[in-house]
């Protein structure tokens, strides 16, 4: 197996790091307030949407068709995602300075973390076992195409394409992510 | 007047057994709990594991079936205590996160003990060890950022700095140079016995943890780093266990173990910030008081001696998890280039050390160096958290 430094070509390494990025954004939302918190929370919501969309498009199909018992593994992950999405929808309409916001955010953080750890322990290790190097790499480039849709850091003053998309409505972000992933998969897969 | 565990009554042994429901403790929050709560959990797990392993060894050497049964009964409860304590750790934490917490324990527990150890030879042994665990923390923190894109400060929370200590590659010494001289059980301060047992137990648990979790990683550099640091933990256990007087009888050792558990549960109960965890420390203290009473009875019966002869008249000041930054920085300034020779310490890379280094490294960089090189390749920098200014050693300040 390749060393970590070269593991940009490994979808599992990328997804695991993205889990870290998501947790970092939770931290940022918690320790900021006002506009800063609103901005950090928008980035968190978008990263979650992009991450989950990319997993749906890239990872889940592979698990379903290549991992023994993959259907059930995917079902379990979808159940966790549903729970997290319910909390997220409650949060999404809420003012980030609402006194109840942090309590709900805490619940979301734990749901998202539980889902992420379950992926790492019960799904990703099987992907590494059943995907060859090329497959890990092609899935990785699809994921990177998706990643471009969700900036983790604010880009003040720069009007990049990614920023425009990230500032658009969530459904549009999901659509654009899906398109980008499918295009990348078609090209590399 | 301080707390004298010999004068307090605990929970009768036949009422200490817990049901599944009582063992089903709620874990602490992986991100938002007090880092020192997690440190106390990790420490007490190591203490309970040592109590259990010691009791098993004792039972194997014990011809008296009645004593064996008595040991078994207490040991079963200790196993339950270990489950209740270690299960406070959250399943949401990754192995590396728990590893970083283990190294925080090693730095701040050993640091505190070094600061309070009355015997200068023993103090030096702890000071020597601190700088090595401190460097392990730094290596694992860099690995953590590579694998999980998270910074170790989210775990240690600014309480413990993260920067180079004595470089890990220099920890590989000839095994003969890891054996220290023991204290004298008849003349040493009773506090020194507690310190030695505590640090030995903590390092032993770290050794056991790394030897078991290391192969769970898939990334080659992670697997290799756990191998390297795992071997150093063996050296640390050898180093600390050799401080204990081997002339202590089994009964005496049993009493020391139980007394130390009382001391630590009492200490942690006094300082615990999490009320649910505090309740566990309090319950376990009340169990340990009874274990101590039983151990004292066994000692009187089989050793013909009074436990008071070997114990302090009251518990020493509570052992505290707190910042040791200034202390560690002072060591970084003065003890970086130390190694061991025989039972002492020297500043020269002597022949036996050099030969060991050549053989184990085989002319290549060890994993502890390669992890930093790979991190640098990924991020263009290394991971450090220097909250009190730049590194005291100019040679170890970050380049660029």
Interface residues (C-beta under 8 A of the other chain):
Chain A: X1 X3 X4 X5 X7 X13 X16 X17 X18 X19 X20 X21 X23 X24 X26 X27 X106 X109 X110 X113 X114 X117 X120 X125 X128
Chain B: X29 X30 X31 X32 X91 X92 X94 X146 X147 X148 X149 X150 X154 X218 X219 X220 X221 X222 X374 X377 X378
